[in-house]
Amino acid sequence: MTRKDAGSFEFTLTIISEDLERTITDQRYDARTTGTATSPPLSPEPLMVTDGRFNLFVDDPGDPRRKRMWYRMHLSDVDGKLMYFEGFKDIHDDPGVDIWRDTTTLYITLFDGQDDRAPVMAKGILRIRPRDFARQLTTMQAMNASSVKEALEAKAKFGAYFARSLHEVYGALLV
């Protein structure tokens, strides 16, 4: 993270989609996020995530082969100080094999206030380590499924959507 007293920033989020169909068909559908963030330069205690929203594979209007994953949330410290977090992953095919870097690199901006009109506190780049990514895959659940079969079908449907979306960007690289 870049700022005068640069330091670490980590978060653990739970992304909750109430509607799998809307998640995979409507780029404007906001999945909810909850969780915590830690950043010693900002707060000695964990920051609480509130009003978190996530959008998966949003088309770039200027480039049909480019997509973004958007993260937006409020963060608050134990004293109630409010910060606004905005981040995106830039999914695009450029020279070289970069699918891992694109899908695990999050560009973030932290604002000192309620929204993105507040002064910028910090900017940075977060990267998911392979072991954290592997752990992340084990946490995916299909809530409210009526059976194990239905839960597996929902996970498979989401996985197929994810793979298809990456194929739209990276094409033959994924064949």
C-alpha positions in Angstrom: 0.0 0.0 0.0 1.4 3.4 -0.9 1.1 6.2 1.7 3.6 8.1 3.9 3.6 5.3 6.5 3.2 2.4 4.1 2.2 -0.9 5.7 0.3 -4.0 5.1 -3.4 -4.4 4.3 -5.2 -7.8 4.4 -8.8 -8.7 4.4 -10.9 -11.8 4.8 -14.3 -11.6 3.1 -17.3 -13.8 2.7 -19.1 -13.1 -0.5 -22.8 -14.0 -0.4 -24.8 -14.3 -3.5 -28.5 -14.8 -2.7 -29.2 -15.7 -6.3 -26.8 -17.8 -8.4 -28.7 -17.1 -11.6 -28.5 -13.3 -11.2 -24.8 -13.7 -10.2 -24.0 -15.4 -13.5 -26.3 -13.5 -15.8 -26.5 -9.9 -14.4 -23.2 -8.0 -14.2 -25.0 -5.3 -12.1 -26.1 -7.8 -9.5 -24.3 -7.0 -6.2 -23.3 -9.9 -4.1 -22.9 -8.9 -0.5 -19.6 -9.1 1.3 -18.9 -9.3 5.0 -15.7 -9.7 6.9 -12.7 -7.9 8.5 -9.6 -6.1 7.3 -6.4 -5.6 9.1 -4.0 -2.7 8.5 -1.8 -1.6 11.4 -1.1 1.8 10.0 -4.9 2.4 9.9 -6.0 0.7 13.1 -4.4 -1.5 15.7 -7.6 -3.5 15.8 -9.4 -5.2 12.9 -11.6 -3.1 10.7 -15.2 -4.3 10.2 -16.6 -4.6 6.7 -20.1 -3.2 6.3 -22.2 -2.5 3.2 -19.9 -4.6 1.1 -20.7 -5.3 -2.5 -19.0 -7.5 -5.1 -19.5 -7.8 -8.9 -18.0 -10.6 -10.9 -16.8 -10.3 -14.5 -18.2 -6.9 -15.4 -17.6 -6.1 -19.1 -15.4 -3.1 -20.0 -17.4 -1.0 -22.3 -14.2 0.0 -24.2 -12.9 -3.5 -24.7 -15.2 -6.5 -25.1 -12.3 -8.9 -24.2 -11.6 -7.1 -20.9 -13.5 -7.7 -17.6 -13.3 -6.5 -14.0 -14.2 -7.9 -10.7 -15.3 -5.0 -8.4 -15.1 -4.8 -4.6 -16.7 -1.9 -2.7 -17.2 -1.7 1.0 -17.2 0.5 4.1 -14.6 -0.2 6.7 -15.0 1.0 10.3 -12.6 1.0 13.2 -13.6 0.3 16.9 -14.1 4.1 17.4 -16.5 4.3 14.5 -14.2 6.0 12.0 -15.6 5.2 8.5 -13.4 4.5 5.5 -14.5 3.5 2.0 -12.7 0.7 0.1 -12.8 0.3 -3.6 -10.9 -2.3 -5.5 -10.9 -4.2 -8.8 -9.2 -7.1 -10.6 -8.4 -6.3 -14.2 -9.0 -9.4 -16.3 -7.4 -8.9 -19.7 -5.2 -10.8 -22.1 -1.9 -9.2 -22.8 1.4 -10.6 -23.9 2.6 -13.6 -21.9 0.7 -16.0 -19.7 -0.9 -13.7 -17.1 -4.2 -15.3 -16.1 -2.9 -16.1 -12.6 -1.6 -12.5 -12.1 -4.9 -11.0 -13.4 -7.2 -13.1 -11.3 -5.2 -12.8 -8.1 -4.2 -9.1 -8.2 -6.5 -6.5 -6.6 -5.9 -2.8 -7.2 -7.3 -0.9 -4.2 -8.0 2.7 -3.2 -9.0 3.6 0.4 -10.9 6.8 1.0 -11.1 8.8 4.2 -14.9 8.9 4.4 -18.1 7.4 3.3 -17.6 7.1 -0.4 -15.2 7.6 -3.3 -15.7 11.4 -3.2 -13.7 11.6 0.1 -10.0 12.2 0.1 -7.8 9.3 -0.8 -6.0 7.8 2.2 -4.0 5.1 0.4 -3.6 3.2 -2.8 -2.1 -0.2 -3.2 -2.0 -3.6 -4.8 -3.1 -6.8 -3.0 -2.1 -10.2 -4.2 -3.5 -13.6 -3.3 -0.8 -16.2 -2.5 -1.3 -19.7 -4.0 -1.9 -21.3 -0.6 -4.5 -18.7 0.3 -6.2 -19.2 -3.1 -6.2 -23.0 -2.5 -7.8 -22.5 0.9 -10.3 -20.1 -0.6 -11.5 -22.8 -3.1 -12.4 -25.1 -0.2 -14.7 -22.5 1.4 -17.2 -22.2 -1.5 -20.6 -23.4 -0.5 -24.1 -23.6 -2.1 -26.4 -22.4 0.6 -30.1 -23.4 0.9 -29.6 -26.4 -1.5 -32.2 -29.1 -0.8 -29.7 -31.9 -1.3 -26.1 -32.7 -1.8 -26.8 -33.2 -5.5 -28.3 -29.8 -5.8 -25.4 -28.2 -4.0 -22.9 -29.9 -6.3 -24.9 -28.9 -9.4 -24.8 -25.2 -8.2 -21.1 -25.4 -7.6 -20.6 -26.9 -11.1 -22.8 -24.3 -12.7 -20.8 -21.5 -11.0 -17.5 -23.2 -12.0 -18.6 -23.5 -15.6 -19.6 -19.8 -15.7 -16.2 -18.8 -14.2 -14.3 -20.9 -16.7 -16.4 -19.6 -19.6 -15.9 -16.0 -18.6 -12.1 -16.6 -18.4 -12.2 -18.3 -21.8 -14.0 -15.2 -23.3 -10.9 -13.2 -22.2 -8.0 -15.5 -22.7 -9.4 -17.7 -25.5 -7.2 -20.5 -26.8 -4.9 -20.2 -23.7 -7.6 -22.1 -21.8 -8.3 -24.8 -24.3 
